[in-house]
Amino acid sequence: MNTKTNRSQAAEVRRIGLAFAGLLWLGAIVTQAATTRYVALGGTNDSAGGYTSWSGAATNIQLAVNAATNDDTVLVSNGVYMLTNQLSIATNLTIRSYKNGAVDRDGTIINGNNFAGKPVTNRCLYLNYTGTLVEGFTITNGYMWDHGGGVYVNAGTLRNCLVTGNTAASNNAFGGGIYAKGSGSLITNCDITGNSVNYGGAGVYLTTSAQLWNSRLSYNYATNTAGSRGGGVYLASGTFMQNCIVISNTTVGGGNSFGGGIFFETGTAKNCLVIGNSAYCGGGLYAWFNNSTIDNCTFVSNRGGRTGIDLNSSGHTIRNTIACYNLGSDVIDMLSANYYTNCCFDIVTYGTTRVYPPWRGSGNIETNNPGFASLAGQNYRLAKGSPCINRGLNQAWMTGVSDLDGRQRVDGFSKQVDIGAYEFLPTGTMFLGR
C-alpha cells in the first residue's frame, strides 16, 4: 500500500514537474519573441544577425519589418528613406523613429519618391494589423491612383506623424493623405497638411468605424472641378473624430463642392475647432446622409456660397456647438428637420428662409458675439462674461474627457459644461462654503 502510494506520488511529482518545465519553456519563448531591430542609413545590413544592433542595422525599413515577428520593435534612425515600393506592415509591431533616445518626427522621413518626371507611383505606408503602431515619422511624396496617397490603414495605429504632400489622383479617389478603414484603425496626434485628392477626403478619409483623435488638418485640397467632398476630412459609415483642429482646407467644384472642412456621410465630431475652410456648400461642414452627431464644436470664419454648418439631411444631433462669423448663414438646414440643443448661433436658415428664435430644440443662444477671447487674434477660447460659459448640456461621454486644450471637459467648480470646443478656466482664488 505504501509502495503504491509512493509510486503514485512520484508519478504526480514528475507530471507536475514536466508541466512546470513546459510553462517555463513557453515563457522563454514569449520572452525571446520581443526583439528590437534597427534601421539606419549607415547600417551594414546584417541579415544573418536579424538587424539586432545599430552596427548591423538594415538600411531599408522593409527589411527590418520582414525580419521581425509579433511584438518586436523596429527603431529607425533619423534620415530620409526613399521608397521604390510602399512600406507594408502586417504584423503586430511597433515601428518608431529614433534619435538620441527620443522620437524624431521631423528628421525621420519616409519619402514615396513621387517627383515630377519620375515614374514612381506608390503610397508610402500600408498598415494591416490591429496591434501595429507606427510613431514619429514625416510621411511625404506618396502617390496612389485610387485610395490613400500617403497612408492606407486597414488596421493599426498611426501616431505623432506629419503627413504632408501626398496625392490620391483618380476621379473617385479617397484619402489624399490618409485612408483609414475599420474599427481597428486609429489616427492620433498627427499633423496632416498640404495633401490633395481628386475627389473625397484630401486630408483624411475615414470609413467603417475608423477614428481620428487629437490631430490638426490644414491646407489640404480636394481638386476635382466637377465636384469634390471633404477638404479636411471625410467621415463615412459610423466614423469618429475628437479633439481636432480643422483649418484652411478647400474643396473646389462650384455648386458641387461640399464640406471644405468636414464632409459627413455618417459620423461623429466632438471637441473640434473648424475655422477658415472653404467650399460652396458647407465651408465648415456638410452633412449628406442622416443621423450624424456634432458635439461641443466651434465653427468660425468658414467661407463659400453656403457656409458654417450645412445640413442637407435629417436626424442629426447638434449640441453645445458655436457657429459664428461664418460668411453667409452660420447654419443652413435644407430640410428643416434637425434639432439643436444648447447651441450658440447667429444666422440660421431653414431651406431659404431666415429663422428667428426659437429654433427647433432648446437651450439655444442667438448672438453674433459668443465672447471669444480674441476674434482678431484667432483665439476662440471663451472670455470672462461669454454667454456660452456654463450653458451647455452635460453628457455621459464627457466624464474623464478633456477639451481641445487638454482641460477637464466639465470643470470641477460649476459642474456644467461650456458651449464650444474649449472650457473656460476661471482665475483667482475660490472659496468653498460650508
N, C-alpha and C positions, 0 to 999 in steps of 0.2 A: 504493500500500500504506500509506504513512504517512498519506495524506489520509483513507483509510477508517478507519484506526486512530484518528486524531484525532477523526473524527466519532463513532465508536463510544464513545470515551472521554467525549466531550462529552455524548452522549446519556445515558450512565450517570450522569454527574455531575448532569445535570438530573433524572433519575429519583430519584436518592438525595436531591437537594435537595427535590423535591416531597414525597417520603415523609417527610423530616425536618420539613418545614413542616407536613405533616399531623399528625405527632406533637405538634408544638408547639401546633397548634390544638386537638387533643384535650386536651392538658394544660391549656390555658387554660380549656376548658370545665369540666374536673374541678375546677380551682382556683376558678372562678367559682361552681360549684354549691353550695359550702358557704357559706351566708349566715346571719347572725344576725338574727333578727326579735324584736320586742319587744312585750310586753303590759303595760299599766299602766292603772289605773282613770282616771287623768288624761290619757291619751293623746288624740290628735286623729284617730285612725282614718285615717291617710294610706294608703289602699289603693293609690293610684297609685304611691306610693313603696315599697310592699311591706312597710310597717311595719318599716323597717330602721333606725329611730332611736328613742330614747326619746321625743322630742317628737312623732314621728308614730306612736307605739305604738297597737296595737289595744287597745280596751277590753274585748274579748271574746276568750278564748283560742282558740276555734274559728276565728275569723277569721284569726289568725296561722298556725294549723295548716293551714288550707285554702290559704293563700298559699305555704306552704313546699314545698320539693322535697327529694329524698333528700339526707341528710347535713346538712341545716340544723339550727340550734339555735334554740329558742324560749325566751327568757328572760322570766319572769313576775314582775313586781314584787309586793311584798307587798300584801295586801289580801284582801277577801272577794269571790269571784267566784260570783255567784248564777246557777244554771243554769235554763233552761227546757227544755232537751233534753240528753241525755248528750253528753259531750265524746268524739268519736270520732277515733282516730288510726290510719291505715292506711298510713303512710309511714315510711321509715327516718329518724326524727327524734330529737333529744334535747330534752326539754321539762323545764326546770329552774326552780325558784323562785330569786329573786334579791333581795338587799338589801345594799347597800354592798359588793358584790363577793363575798358569801357566800350559801350556800343558807339559806333562811329557812323551814323546815318549818312551824313553829308559827304563823307570821304570814302564810302564803300559803295561803288556804283555798278549796278547790273545794267548793261547797255545793250539794247536789242539790235544795234548796228544798222538802224534804218536811216540812212543818209541819202540825200538826193544823188541820183545817178548810180546807186548800188542796188543789186537785185535781191538783197536780203529782205525777206518779208516774214518775220516771225515775232510772236509776242515774247515778252521777257520771261514770264513765270507762270507755271501751271501747278496748282495745289489740288491734290486729290486724296487727302486722308484727314479725317476729323481731328486727330491728335497732332497734326503738323503745326508748328509755329515758325513763321519767318519774321525776323525782327531786325530793324535798324539798317535799312538799305535805301539808296536812291535808285528808283526803277524808271528807266527812261529810254526813249527811242524805240519802243516796241511798236509793232505794226501787225494787224490782222485784217484780213478781208471781211471776216464776219464779226465775232464777238470777243471782247476782252483784248484790246490792243496792248495794254501793259501787263495785266494780270488776269488770269481766269482762276477763280476759287470755286471748285466743285465741292470741296470740303477742306477745312483748315482755318487757321487764323493768320492774318496779316497785321502786324503791329509796329507802330513807330516807324513808318516808312514814308518817304517822299516819292509820290507817283506823278511824274511830270513828262510832258512832251510825247505822249503815246497816242496812237490813232487806231480806230476801227472804221473801215473805209466803205463797206458796201451800202447799198441803198436801204437795207433793212438791218444794219449792224447795231448792236447794243454794247455799251460799256467801252468808251474810248480809253479811259484809264483803267477801270476795274469792272469785271463782270463777276458777280458772286451769286451762287445758287445753292439753296438747301439750308436746312436748319443747323447744319454743322459748319456753316460758313460765317466768319466774323471778320469785319474790318474795324480796327480800333486805333485811336491815337495816331492817325495818319494825316499828312498834308497831300491833297490831291489837286493839282493845279496845272493849267495850261495844256490839258488833253483835249482831243477832238473826236467827234463821232459824226458819221453821216446821217444817223437817224435818232437814236434814243440813248440818253444817259451818257453825256460827254464825260463827266467825271466818274460816276459810278452807276452801274445798273444792278439792282437787287431783285431777285425773284425767289419764290418758294421758301419763304421764312428766313432768308439771309438777313444779317443785322449789320448796322453801321453805327459806331459809337465814337464820341469824343474826337471828331475829325473836322478838318477845315477843307471846304471845297471852294476853289476860287479860279476865276478866269478860264473855265472850261467852256467849250464852244461846240454846239450842235449845228452842223453846217449845211444841211440839205435845204436848198432854197424852195423845194416843192413841199416842204413840211418837215419839222423836227420836234423832238419832245425831250424835255429834261436836260437843260444845260448843265446843272449841277449834279442832280441825282434823279433817277427814275426808280420808283418803287412799284413792284408788281407782286401779286399773289401772297398777301399777308406779310410783307416785309416790314422792317422796323428801323428807325433811326432815332438817336437820342444824343443830346448834348453836342450838337454840331453847329458850325458856323458855315453858312452858305452865302457867298459874297461875289458879286460881279461875274456871274455866269450868264451865258447868252444862248438863246435858240433863234434861228432865222427861219424865214419862210412866210413872211407876211401873215395873213389871217390863218395860216396853217402852222404857225409856231406856237407851242404850248409849254408852259412851265419853264420859265427862264431859270429859276432856282430849283424847284422841285416839281416833278410830274408824278401824280398818283394814278395808278390803276386801283390798287387797294393797298393800304399800308397804314403805318402809324408814325407820327413825328412828335417828339417830346423834347422840351427844353432846347429848342433850336432858334438861332438868330438868322433871319433871312433878309439880306439887305443888298440893294443896288443891282439886282438881277434884271434881265430884260427878255421879254417875249411879247408877241402881240396879245396872246390870251394867257393871262396869269403870269405876270412878270415875276412875282414871288412864288406862287404855287398854283398849279392847275390840277383839279380832280376830275378824272374822266369817268371811272366806274363808281359804284356805290360803296358806302359803309367804311370810309376811312376815318381816322382819328387825328386831330390836331390838338395837342395839349401843351399849354404854357410855352407858346412860341411867340416871337416878336418879328413882325414884318414891317420894314421901313424902306422908303425910297426905291421901291421897285418900279420898273418903267415898262411902257408899252401901250397898246390900244386899250387893253383891259388888264388892270394890274392889281397888285396886292394878292388877295386870295380869290380865285376864280373857280366856282363850283358849277360844273355842268351836269351834275347828277345828284342823287338824293341819299338820305340815310347817313350823312356824315355827322360826326361829333366834333364840335369846335368849342373848346373850353379854355378859360384862363389865358386867352390869347390877345395880344395887341396887334392892330394893323392901323398905322397912321402914317401920314406924309408920303403915301404912295401916289404916283401920277395917275389920276383918274379915280375910280372908286377903290376904296380900301377892300371892300368885299363885293363880289358880284355873285349872286345866287340865281342862276338862269332858270331853274325850275321852281323857285320859291318853295323849296321842300326840305330845308335844313334848319336846325335849331342851334342856338348859340347860348352858352351858359357862362356867365361871369367873364365876358369879354370886353375889351375896350377898342372901339372903332370910331372913325369919323364918318365916312361916307359909305353907305350900304345901298346896294341896288338889287332889287328883285326883278329879274328879266331886264327890262329897260326903264323901270320905274324907281325913282329915288324913294327910299322908305325912311320914314321918321319913327322915332321911338313910340311904342315899344316894338322891338324886333321880335321875331319868334324866339322864345326862350325866356330866361330870367337872369337877374343879377347883372345885366349888361350896363356899360357906361358909354354914352355917346359924347365924345370930346375930340377936338383937334389938338389937345395938349395932354398927353399921358404923363407928363412930368419926367422926361428923361433928364439925366444928369447933364448932358450937353449934346443937343442935336447937331450943332455946327461941328463939334469935335468928335462926332460919331460914337459917343458914349451913351449906349442905350440902356444902361442901368437906371434904376429909379432914384430920383432925388427926394429928399425930405419934402413932404407935402403932396407927393404924387397921389392922384385919386386911385391908382392901381395897387397901393400898399394895403395888404390885409383884406383884399377884396376878391380873392379867388375862392374856388370851391375845392376843399381838401379831397384827395383821392387816395385809395389804398396803396397805389403804386408809388406814392411819394415817400413812404416810410424807408428811411435809410438811403435815400437818393439825394444827390447833390444837384444844384442848379448849374448854369453854364460857367460860373466862376468857381465851382467846387464847394460852395457853401451849402449848408443843410437846406433842403428844399422847403421845409416848413420850419420856421425859426422857433427856437425854444422859449421865446418870450410871449409872442401873441398867439402861437399855436395855429396861425391862419396863414395859408399860402398867399403869395402875391400873384398878380396877373403879369404875364410875360415870362421871358427866359431867365430873368435874374431876380433873386430875392434881395430886398432892401435890408441892409445891415445897419441898425441904429447905432449911434455912437454916444459916448458919455457913460455915466455911472447909473446903474439901475438898481433900485432897492425893492425887495420883495416885502409886501405887507404881511403881518402875522394875524 
